[in-house]
């Protein structure tokens, strides 16, 4: 019994050290992200659910400045000016305008994509992978909310640059969503109107105001 207690204390101690190590690395990533005026990311997006025989892969890009962003993905554009979210669908010539709840911890929006882990998760160190000469440290995050649709998230961090390289979301329904960063640029010259929705550019579009 004594040996079992010692072993359990050892395991608890190791887990606590790994959790602290993971938190330290995440803090470094957060500080690095917040030091930039803006970030422009090109990425690969993949969604799969083997049980439902669903598999798709595409590329996208996102420009982030504070809590504002412009996201281009799967033929649509999402523009968030800090107050209103504009979903622009050229194929349907339709635009939806709505409010976005920045306080919703369950949603990982582009503006929170690089810092979402700061609240609402337990975390632990996972494995390290050598990808094209880069050491990628993975951290496992598990939602504290037991009702969350997410089962866990694996966050891959470049140990040298402290930039997020990959995010793998696993949902309870068997769906996996993976974001892999292909390009990561910072402090780019941006147009002052980049995050401003100009309705005059969409004369032929149907505008659905949901707020």
N, C-alpha and C positions, 0 to 999 in steps of 0.2 A: 504493500500500500504506500509506504514511504517513497519508494522509487517512482511509483505512478504519480504521486503528488509533485515530486521534483521534476518529472518529465513534463507534466501539464504546466507547471510554472515556467519551465524553459520555453515551451511552445508559445505560451501567452507573451512572454518577454520578447521572443523573436518576432511574433506578429506585431507587437506594439512598435518595435524598432523599424520594421518594414513599413508600417503605416506612417510613422514619423518621417521616414526617408522619402516616401511617396509624397507626403504633404510638402516637404522641403522643395522637391523638384517641381511640383505644381506651382508653388509660390514663386519660384524663379521664372517659370513660364509666364505667369500672370504679370509679374513686374516687367518682363521684357515686352510683352504685348502692349501694356499700357504706356510704355515709353515712346511708342510710335504715334505720329500724327495721323497716319492712315496706313491701311494694309490692302494690297491687291493680291488675290489668290486665284490661281488656276487649279482646278481639281478634277479628279475622276470620281464619279458617283456610281455606285453599284448597289442594286437591291435584289435580294434573293429570298425565296421561301420554297425549299425543296418539297414540302408536303403539298403545296398548292401548285407546284410545277411553274413557279414564277421566277424569271431571271431577266434582268435588264441592266444595261450599263451605258453610261453616257458621260459627257464632259460638261463642265460648267465653269463659271468664274464669278467672283464676288469682290466688290470694293467696299471696305468698311472704314468709317470715320466716326469714332465715338459710338453712339447707338444708332447712327444712320447707316444705311447700306443700299447697294444695288446688286441684286442677284440675278444672273442669267442661267437658267437651267431648264432643259427639256422643252425648249421652244417658247418659254414664258419669261417675263421679266417681273421681278418683285422690287419695288422701290419703297423704302421706308425713310421718311423725312424726320423721324423722331416723334411724330404724332400720328400720322396716318400711313397705313400700308396700302400701296397701290399694286394690284396684281393685273398685269397687262398680258393679254393673250392675243397675239396678232392673227393666229389661225381663225379664231372666232370673231375677231374685231370686237372684243369685249374687255372692259376694265371693271374690276371690283375694287371699291375703296372702303376700307374698314379701319377700326381702331385695333391696336395690338397691345395686349397686356404684357408689358415688360416685366411684371412681377410674377408671371406664371413660371414657376421653376420646372414644370414638366415639359415645357417647350424649349428646344434648343434652336434659337433663331440665329441667323448669320452674325448679328451684332454680339451675341453671347457665345458664339461657337468656340471662341478661344479662351473663354473664362467661365463657362457655364458650371464647371466643376467646383467652383468656390463654395457653393451651398447645396445641401440636399443629398450628398453622397458620402458613403464610406469608401475608402480606397486602400489599395494594397499594391505592393510591387509585383510585377509579373515578369515575363522573360525579356531578354535582350536579343535583338536580331541584328545581324550585319546585312544592311541593304545598300548595295552599290557603294560599299566602302564607308557607309555611315552607320554609327551605332545608334540603334533605335530602342529606347527603353520603353516598354509597355507598362502601363499602370491600369489595374482593374478598378472600375468604379461601380458600386452597387447602390441603387437608389434607396434612401432611407424610407421613403414612402412605400409601404407594402402594396398599395393599390396602383402603383405606377405601371404603365404598359411596358416599360423597359425592364428587362431582366438584369442586364449589365452592359457596361461600356468598356471597351479596351481603347486606351488612349496611347498612341505611339509618339514619343517625344525624341527629337534629335538631341542627343546628349551634349553635343558641342554647341549648337546654335540656340538651344532651348526653345525651338519652334515645334509646334505640333505638326507631325508628318502624316499621321493616319488616325482615324476614329472609326471604330467598329461598334455599332449599336445592335444589341441582340434583344429582341422583343419576346415576350412570353408566348406569342402565337407562332413562333418559329421564323419570323422575318428577320433577316440581317440586312442592315444598311451600312455601307462602307464609304467613307470619304478618304481619298488619298490625295495629298497635296503634290501637284506637279511643279508649281512655281509659286514663290512667296516673295513679293516685293513690298518695300516699305517706303513711307514718306515720298510718295509720288506726286507730281504736279497734277492737281485735280481741278476740273472746271467748278466754278462757284455755284453753278446751277445743276450739278450732277445729281443731287438728291431732291431737286425741285420738280414736282410734277407739273408739266405744261399741258393743260387740257387742249389748247389750240392745235397741238400736233396730232390730235386724234379726232378730227372732225367727224369721221365716218364710223366711229366706235360707239357701241352702246355702253353707257356708264351706269353701273349698278352701285348705288351708295348704300352700304350696309349699316352704317353707323346711325 
